[in-house]
Amino acid sequence: ATVDKEAQAAQLADIKGKKIQQQIIATEKAIGLMEAILEAEKEELRIKLNTTIQKDFSQITLKPNFVAELSADFKLRVTKPTPDGKEDVARSTGERQITSLTFIASLIGLARARKEIPTVLKGLWGGLFPMVMDSPFGTLGDNYRGQVMKWLPGVAPQVAIFVSDSQWRGPVEESVA
């Protein structure tokens, strides 16, 4: 009788062990699927952001051969063509500023379009958001100030900028008038 009970207990433990193993395998498959979905969504998002960044940067930059791009690991870089492909360029303070502005604008554009972008992930929603900036022209030369001011109204449904008198005078004021 004791041997029968031990055999039954071992058989029950084996059934439970197999069930736990099946649950582990199912969980690992689900994790793999979720990671694949996340990676696909991330790449699709990067491509959409990159397209917007490139378009916006080309509208502002005074150097038509410079291209802003978002790398596979989401690093924002500015490159120029070379005979061997392309190379990163050293950017002035103003060029770094417009690169940052185009990245922020791409995020605002993505938020605006988010409702239209199909996704299997729930809870990813977007909306219309304003762009509020303090001294966006401080590090820009007059040429870039005018370019940025012409570009800004299309970035968001509402744009609020706080500027000093010296930043306002010249190209910024002329673009608004």
Beta strands, then each sheet from edge to edge (+ up, - down):
strand 1: 67-70
strand 2: 76-82
strand 3: 85-88
strand 4: 131-134
strand 5: 159-162
sheet 1: 1+ 2- 3+
sheet 2: 4+ 5+
end
